[in-house]
Amino acid sequence: MKVDYIGILKKSWNVTWRYKILWLFGLFAGAGGGGGTFSYSFPGGSSTSSSSSGLPTGASAAQFEAFVQRYAVLIVIVALFFVVLGLLLWMVSVAARGGLIHLVNEAEERRDVHAAAGWHAGFSKWWRVFAVGFLADLPVGFLVIVMLVVLAIGTVGAIATPLTGMLIAWGYGTLAGLKPLDQDLLFIFGALPPAVTNFIFAERYEQEPDKVASIVMIGNAAALFFIPLALALRL
């Protein structure tokens, strides 16, 4: 079955051009993810500016602290205002999505399209639209959580492997009475990252190869730090 993409685009453009109220609902539907910034300048010109390194000077830090203490209540009120405003925009954006779906359906059925009907449908079906959006985003959120867990495990393993290796090498070299040169070589060998063969065996015997791969990858990247550290400690 061949899909007429050009026809779909033309039909979409005709609907949106004929019923321009849909633009307003589209604007509100995308407003939930917006944001803004603001800045404040202390009086006094260059005498209160930050240093060239980006760190605040003593005068500007003291002035900023005095400003926060003086207007603490106002800062809290402004922060709460923006939090409430953001929450309201998010709620309106969810309702706008539901209203947009309703109005497009009305346009497809050749019925009258009114903003009031769209808002009524959006707010009356608010929880349903929210649930559908939440379920649609749930797999992505779950995937992000899994990736973060794997990355955390890999980071812990990448750090623990050279540290424990250097500790064991130092303990064995001291207790076994090895020569200083042999102790140095063993210590540096203990700081080496996990070998790729660990992943090969983990995949062969099905022992969580994804986690092992993460440890090997991050461990080899961390070797750029631990190898020079081992050389600095022994040389």
N, C-alpha and C positions, 0 to 999 in steps of 0.2 A: 504494500500500500504506500503510495507516494504522498508525502505531506506537502501541501502548498504553503510554504513559508511566506512567500510574497503576498499571497492572499490573506494570510493571518495578520501580517503587518499592516496591510491596507485596511483591513476591517478594524483592527485596533485603533489605527490613526483616525478613521472616520468616527468611531464611537467617542473617542476622547475629544475630537474637535467639535463634534455636535453637542456633546454634554460637557461643557467646560467646568461644571461644578465638580467633576471627577478630579480635576487638577488640585482643587482645594483638599479633597480627601487624600489624594496621593501625597500632598505636602505634609499633612498632619500624620499620615502613616509613617513617613520617614523621619519625622521630627523627634522621635523617641531616642535616637542615637546621637543627636547633636550635642554640641558643647560650646563653651566659650571661655575666654580668658580675660583678665583685667589686671591692671597694674596700678601701683601707687608710687608717687614720687615724693620724697621728702624735700622740704624746702631747704635751700642753702647752697644749691648749685653743686660745683665740683668738690666742695669740702666734705660732702657726705656720700660721695660715690664710692663704689666698690673698687678694690684694688685691681691691678691689671691681671692678677692671677685668678680672679673670679671670687676670691674670698672677701667677706666684708671687713672693712676697717674697724678699729675700736670705736670710733665716734659713731659710725653708721650702725654698728651692732647695738650700742647703748641707746641710740635714738630709736631704733626699731623696737627694742625691749620696752622703752618708755611708751611708745605708740601702742603696743599690744596691751600693756597694763592700763593705759588710759581709756582705750576703746574696746576693752575685752567684751563687754556686753553687746556692743554694736556689732563686733565681729561675729559673735555667736548668732545674733539675730540674722545677719546677712547670710551666714552659712546655712542656717535652718531654712531661710527663705529659698535659697537655691536648691536645697535638698527637696523641699516640698514642691517647688516649681518643676524640678526634674521628674519627680514622681507623678505629678499631674500630666506633664507632657507625655510620659510613658503610657499612662492610662488612656489618654486621649488618642495616642497613636494606635493602641490596640483596638479601640472602638472605631477609629477611622478605617482600619483594615477591614473590619466586619462591615462597616457602612459602604466601603468601596466595592466589596464583593456583592453586596445587596443591590447597589445602584447599577453596577455593570449588568447584573442579571436582569434588572428591570429594563435597562436599555436594550438588551438582547431580545426581550419579550415584547418590545415596542410599547412599553407602558411609560407613564409619566415618571420623570426622574426629578425628585425633590430632595433638597438638602436635609430637611427636617425628617423625612422618612429614612434617609441614610443614617443620620445620627441616632434615631430611635432604634433602628435595626442593629447598629453597632454596639450601643450600650446594652440593649436587651440580650444580645448574644455575646457579651464581653467575655464571660468565662469560657465559652465554647471556643472562641477565637484564640484566647490565651492558651487553652489546653492544646489546641492543634499546633500552635507555634512552639509551645514547650516540647511537645512530643517530636516535632520536626527537628528541633535543635538538640534533643537529648542524645542521639548517636554521636554528634560532633563533640558535645561536652564530655561524653563517656570516653571518646577516643583521646581527647586532650588529657583527661585524667590518667588514662592508661599510659600515655606517652610520658607524662610527668613522673609517674611512679617508676617506669623503666629507666628514665633519665636519672632519677634520684638514686635508684639502686646501682646504676652504672657509676655514678659519681662517688658513692660511698665505697664501692669496690675498687674504683680507680685510685682512691686516696689510701684505703686500708692496705692494698696490696704492697706498694713500695714501703710504707711505714713499717708494716709487720716484717717485710723482707729484710729491711735494714736492721731492725731490732733483733731478729733471729740471727742474722749474720754477725752482728756485733757480739751477741751473747755466745754464740758457738766459737767465734774466733778467740774470745777472751778465755773461755773455759778450756778450749782445746790447746791453748798455748801456741797458736800459729805465729809464724813470723810476721813482722809488721807489714811487709809487702803483701803477703797472702791475706792478711786481715783486710787490708785496703781493697784488694781485688774482690774479695768475698762480699765486703760491704757495698761496693758499687754494683756488683752482680745482684745483690738483694734489692737494689733500687730499680731494677729493670721492670718495664711494664709487663702485664700479662701477655703471654704468647698467643699467636693466632691459632696454634694447635689446640688451645683450650676450647675454642669455638668449634673446631672440627670434631673433637671428641664429644662435646656437648650435643651437637647436632646428630652425630652418629648414634649415640645412646639415648637421645631424646631427654636430655637433662636441662630443660629451660634454656634452649640456645639463644632466644631473644635477649634474655638478661645477660648471658655470658658475652654475647656480641656487644652489648652496650658497655659492659665492663672493659672489654678489650679495646674498643674504639676510644672511649674516654681515657682509659689508662695510658694508651699510647700518646694521646694528646697531653696528658698530665706529665708524661716523662720529660717534656720540655722544661718542667720545673724541678722534678725530683732528681733527675740525673745531675744537673748542675749543683743541686743541694748536697747530694752525696759526695760529689767531687770537692765541694767547699769544706765539708766536714772532715774529710780524710786527707786532703792535700795541704 
